[in-house]
Amino acid sequence: MAKASPPSKTRPPARNRTNPLKVVVRDEDERGEIQARAARLNMSVSEYLRTLGLNYPIKTTADAAAIDRLLQINADMGRLGGLLKMWLSSRRGEGATSAQVQQMLRDLQATQQEMREAISELRKRR
């Protein structure tokens, strides 16, 4: 008799897909809401309902995308702040003009607004 190989550490064992569980919903709106919530979490409806039913924590990739976006915005703000500091600390006549400094401040404000919007999106997903 051949010895079975141990299960892979990178992939969980395959599920037995012959045991479906029927879930009754009130109407199409309720069905749509469940489907939409699962989609927002990048999960199938089965995975979403199984996770909730077994009280497992929900792991999602949606938050990871928002975090990546916030990290990129933060890096942009750091670069803009560094440029502004360099311009303001330069000797008279060698730094930026008043118009350039004003434009940089407007760019910083726009970036801050973009960051606020990204944070709001992340909060809505919770």
Contact map, one row per residue, 1 for C-alpha under 8 A:
111000000000000000000000000000000000000000000000000000000000000000000000000000000000000000000000000000000000000000000000000000
111100000000000000000000000000000000000000000000000000000000000000000000000000000000000000000000000000000000000000000000000000
111110000000000000000000000000000000000000000000000000000000000000000000000000000000000000000000000000000000000000000000000000
011111000000000000000000000000000000000000000000000000000000000000000000000000000000000000000000000000000000000000000000000000
001111100000000000000000000000000000000000000000000000000000000000000000000000000000000000000000000000000000000000000000000000
000111110000000000000000000000000000000000000000000000000000000000000000000000000000000000000000000000000000000000000000000000
000011111011100000000000000000000000000000000000000000000000000000000000000000000000000000000000000000000000000000000000000000
000001111111100000000000000000000000000000000000000000000000000000000000000000000000000000000000000000000000000000000000000000
000000111111000000000000000000000000000000000000000000000000000000000000000000000000000000000000000000000000000000000000000000
000000011111000000000000000000000000000000000000000000000000000000000000000000000000000000000000000000000000000000000000000000
000000111111100000000000000000000000000000000000000000000000000000000000000000000000000000000000000000000000000000000000000000
000000111111110000000000000000000000000000000000000000000000000000000000000000000000000000000000000000000000000000000000000000
000000110011111000000000000000000000000000000000000000000000000000000000000000000000000000000000000000000000000000000000000000
000000000001111100000000000000000000000000000000000000000000000000000000000000000000000000000000000000000000000000000000000000
000000000000111110000000000000000000000000000000000000000000000000000000000000000000000000000000000000000000000000000000000000
000000000000011111100000000000000000000000000000000000000000000000000000000000000000000000000000000000000000000000000000000000
000000000000001111110000000000000000000000000000000000000000000000000000000000000000000000000000000000000000000000000000000000
000000000000000111110000000000000000000000000000000000000000000000000000000000000000000000000000000000000000000000000000000000
000000000000000111111000000000000000000000000000000000000000000000000000000000000000000000000000000000000000000000000000000000
000000000000000011111100000000000000000000000000000000000000000000000000000000000000000000000000000000000000000000000000000000
000000000000000000111110000000000000000000000000000000000000000000000000000000000000000000000000000000000000000000000000000000
000000000000000000011111000000000000000000000000000000000000000000000000000000000000000000000000000000000000000000000000000000
000000000000000000001111100000000000000000000000000000000000000000000000000000000000000000000000000000000000000000000000000000
000000000000000000000111110000000000000000000000000000000000000000000000000000000000000000000000000000000000000000000000000000
000000000000000000000011111101100000000000000000000000000000000000000000000000000000000000000000000000000000000000000000000000
000000000000000000000001111101100000000000000000000000000000000000000000000000000000000000000000000000000000000000000000000000
000000000000000000000000111111100000000000000000000000000000000000000000000000000000000000000000000000000000000000000000000000
000000000000000000000000111111110000000000000000000000000000000000000000000000000000000000000000000000000000000000000000000000
000000000000000000000000001111111000000000000000000000000000000000000000000000000000000000000000000000000000000000000000000000
000000000000000000000000111111111100000000000000000000000000000000000000000000000000000000000000000000000000000000000000000000
000000000000000000000000111111111110000000000000000000000000000000000000000000000000000000000000000000000000000000000000000000
000000000000000000000000000111111111000000000000000000000000000000000000000000000000000000000000000000000000000000000000000000
000000000000000000000000000011111111100000000000000000000000000000000000000000000000000000000000000000000000000000000000000000
000000000000000000000000000001111111110000001000000000000000000000000000000000000000000000000000000000000000000000000000000000
000000000000000000000000000000111111111000011000000000000000000000000000000000000000000000000000000000000000000000000000000000
000000000000000000000000000000011111111100000000000000000000000000000000000000000000000000000000000000000000000000000000000000
000000000000000000000000000000001111111110000000000000000000000000000000000000000000000000000000000000000000000000000000000000
000000000000000000000000000000000111111111111001000000000000000000000000000000000000000000000000000000000000000000000000000000
000000000000000000000000000000000011111111111000000000000000000000000000000000000000000000000000000000000000000000000000000000
000000000000000000000000000000000001111111100000000000000000010000000000000000000000000000000000000000000000000000000000000010
000000000000000000000000000000000000111111100000000000000011110000000000000000000000000000000000000000000000000000000000000000
000000000000000000000000000000000000011111110000000000000001110000000000000000000000000000000000000000000000000000000000000000
000000000000000000000000000000000000011111111011000000000001000000000000000000000000000000000000000000000000000000000000000000
000000000000000000000000000000000010011001111111000000000000000000000000000000000000000000000000000000000000000000000000000000
000000000000000000000000000000000110011000111111100000000000000000000000000000000000000000000000000000000000000000000000000000
000000000000000000000000000000000000000000011111110000000000000000000000000000000000000000000000000000000000000000000000000000
000000000000000000000000000000000000000000111111111000000000000000000000000000000000000000000000000000000000000000000000000000
000000000000000000000000000000000000010000111111111100000100000000000000000000000000000000000000000000000000000000000000000000
000000000000000000000000000000000000000000001111111110000000000000000000000000000000000000000000000000000000000000000000000000
000000000000000000000000000000000000000000000111111111000000000000000000000000000000000000000000000000000000000000000000000000
000000000000000000000000000000000000000000000011111111111100000000000000000000000000000000000000000000000000000000000000000000
000000000000000000000000000000000000000000000001111111111100000000000000000000000000000000000000000000000000000000000000000000
000000000000000000000000000000000000000000000000111111110000000000000000000000000000000000000000000000000000000000000000000000
000000000000000000000000000000000000000000000000011111110000000000000000000000000000000000000000000000000000000000000000000000
000000000000000000000000000000000000000000000000001111111000000000000000000000000000000000000000000000000000000000000000000000
000000000000000000000000000000000000000000000000001111111100000000000000000000000000000000000000000000000000000000000000000000
000000000000000000000000000000000000000000000000001100111110000000000000000000000000000000000000000000000000000000000000000000
000000000000000000000000000000000000000000000001001100011111000000000000000000000000000000000000000000000000000000000000000000
000000000000000000000000000000000000000010000000000000001111100000000000000000000000000000000000000000000000000000000000000000
000000000000000000000000000000000000000011100000000000000111111100000000000000000000000000000000000000000000000000000000000000
000000000000000000000000000000000000000011000000000000000011111110000000000000000000000000000000000000000000000000000000000000
000000000000000000000000000000000000000111000000000000000001111111000000000000000000000000000000000000000000000000000000000000
000000000000000000000000000000000000000000000000000000000001111111100000000000000000000000000000000000000000000000000000010010
000000000000000000000000000000000000000000000000000000000001111111110000000000000000000000000000000000000000000000000000000000
000000000000000000000000000000000000000000000000000000000000111111111000000000000000000000000000000000000000000000000000000000
000000000000000000000000000000000000000000000000000000000000011111111100000000000000000000000000000000000000000000000110110000
000000000000000000000000000000000000000000000000000000000000001111111110000000000000000000000000000000000000000000000000000000
000000000000000000000000000000000000000000000000000000000000000111111111000000000000000000000000000000000000000000000000000000
000000000000000000000000000000000000000000000000000000000000000011111111100000000000000000000000000000000000000000000100000000
000000000000000000000000000000000000000000000000000000000000000001111111110000000000000000000000000000000000000000100110000000
000000000000000000000000000000000000000000000000000000000000000000111111111000000000000000000000000000000000000000000000000000
000000000000000000000000000000000000000000000000000000000000000000011111111100000000000000000000000000000000000000000000000000
000000000000000000000000000000000000000000000000000000000000000000001111111110000000000000000000000000000000001001100000000000
000000000000000000000000000000000000000000000000000000000000000000000111111111000000000000000000000000000000000000100000000000
000000000000000000000000000000000000000000000000000000000000000000000011111111100000000000000000000000000000000000000000000000
000000000000000000000000000000000000000000000000000000000000000000000001111111110000000000000000000000000000001000000000000000
000000000000000000000000000000000000000000000000000000000000000000000000111111111000000000000000000000000001001100000000000000
000000000000000000000000000000000000000000000000000000000000000000000000011111111100000000000000000000000000000000000000000000
000000000000000000000000000000000000000000000000000000000000000000000000001111111110000000000000000000000000000000000000000000
000000000000000000000000000000000000000000000000000000000000000000000000000111111111000000000000000000010011000000000000000000
000000000000000000000000000000000000000000000000000000000000000000000000000011111111100000000000000000000001000000000000000000
000000000000000000000000000000000000000000000000000000000000000000000000000001111111110000000000000000000000000000000000000000
000000000000000000000000000000000000000000000000000000000000000000000000000000111111111000000000000000000000000000000000000000
000000000000000000000000000000000000000000000000000000000000000000000000000000011111111100000000000010010000000000000000000000
000000000000000000000000000000000000000000000000000000000000000000000000000000001111111110000000000000000000000000000000000000
000000000000000000000000000000000000000000000000000000000000000000000000000000000111111111000010000000000000000000000000000000
000000000000000000000000000000000000000000000000000000000000000000000000000000000011111111000011000010000000000000000000000000
000000000000000000000000000000000000000000000000000000000000000000000000000000000001111111000011000000000000000000000000000000
000000000000000000000000000000000000000000000000000000000000000000000000000000000000111111100010000000000000000000000000000000
000000000000000000000000000000000000000000000000000000000000000000000000000000000000011111110110000000000000000000000000000000
000000000000000000000000000000000000000000000000000000000000000000000000000000000000000011111110000000000000000000000000000000
000000000000000000000000000000000000000000000000000000000000000000000000000000000000000001111110000000000000000000000000000000
000000000000000000000000000000000000000000000000000000000000000000000000000000000000000000111111000000000000000000000000000000
000000000000000000000000000000000000000000000000000000000000000000000000000000000000000001111111000000000000000000000000000000
000000000000000000000000000000000000000000000000000000000000000000000000000000000000011111111111100000000000000000000000000000
000000000000000000000000000000000000000000000000000000000000000000000000000000000000001100001111111110000000000000000000000000
000000000000000000000000000000000000000000000000000000000000000000000000000000000000000000000011111110000000000000000000000000
000000000000000000000000000000000000000000000000000000000000000000000000000000000000000000000001111111000000000000000000000000
000000000000000000000000000000000000000000000000000000000000000000000000000000000000000000000001111111100000000000000000000000
000000000000000000000000000000000000000000000000000000000000000000000000000000000000000000000001111111110000000000000000000000
000000000000000000000000000000000000000000000000000000000000000000000000000000000001001000000001111111111000000000000000000000
000000000000000000000000000000000000000000000000000000000000000000000000000000000000000000000000011111111100000000000000000000
000000000000000000000000000000000000000000000000000000000000000000000000000000000000000000000000001111111110000000000000000000
000000000000000000000000000000000000000000000000000000000000000000000000000000010001000000000000000111111111000000000000000000
000000000000000000000000000000000000000000000000000000000000000000000000000000000000000000000000000011111111100000000000000000
000000000000000000000000000000000000000000000000000000000000000000000000000000000000000000000000000001111111110000000000000000
000000000000000000000000000000000000000000000000000000000000000000000000000000010000000000000000000000111111111000000000000000
000000000000000000000000000000000000000000000000000000000000000000000000000010011000000000000000000000011111111100000000000000
000000000000000000000000000000000000000000000000000000000000000000000000000000000000000000000000000000001111111110000000000000
000000000000000000000000000000000000000000000000000000000000000000000000000000000000000000000000000000000111111111000000000000
000000000000000000000000000000000000000000000000000000000000000000000000100110000000000000000000000000000011111111100000000000
000000000000000000000000000000000000000000000000000000000000000000000000000010000000000000000000000000000001111111110000000000
000000000000000000000000000000000000000000000000000000000000000000000000000000000000000000000000000000000000111111111000000000
000000000000000000000000000000000000000000000000000000000000000000000000100000000000000000000000000000000000011111111100000000
000000000000000000000000000000000000000000000000000000000000000000000100110000000000000000000000000000000000001111111110000000
000000000000000000000000000000000000000000000000000000000000000000000000000000000000000000000000000000000000000111111111000000
000000000000000000000000000000000000000000000000000000000000000000000000000000000000000000000000000000000000000011111111100000
000000000000000000000000000000000000000000000000000000000000000001001100000000000000000000000000000000000000000001111111110000
000000000000000000000000000000000000000000000000000000000000000001000100000000000000000000000000000000000000000000111111111000
000000000000000000000000000000000000000000000000000000000000000000000000000000000000000000000000000000000000000000011111111100
000000000000000000000000000000000000000000000000000000000000000001000000000000000000000000000000000000000000000000001111111110
000000000000000000000000000000000000000000000000000000000000001001000000000000000000000000000000000000000000000000000111111111
000000000000000000000000000000000000000000000000000000000000000000000000000000000000000000000000000000000000000000000011111111
000000000000000000000000000000000000000000000000000000000000000000000000000000000000000000000000000000000000000000000001111111
000000000000000000000000000000000000000100000000000000000000001000000000000000000000000000000000000000000000000000000000111111
000000000000000000000000000000000000000000000000000000000000000000000000000000000000000000000000000000000000000000000000011111
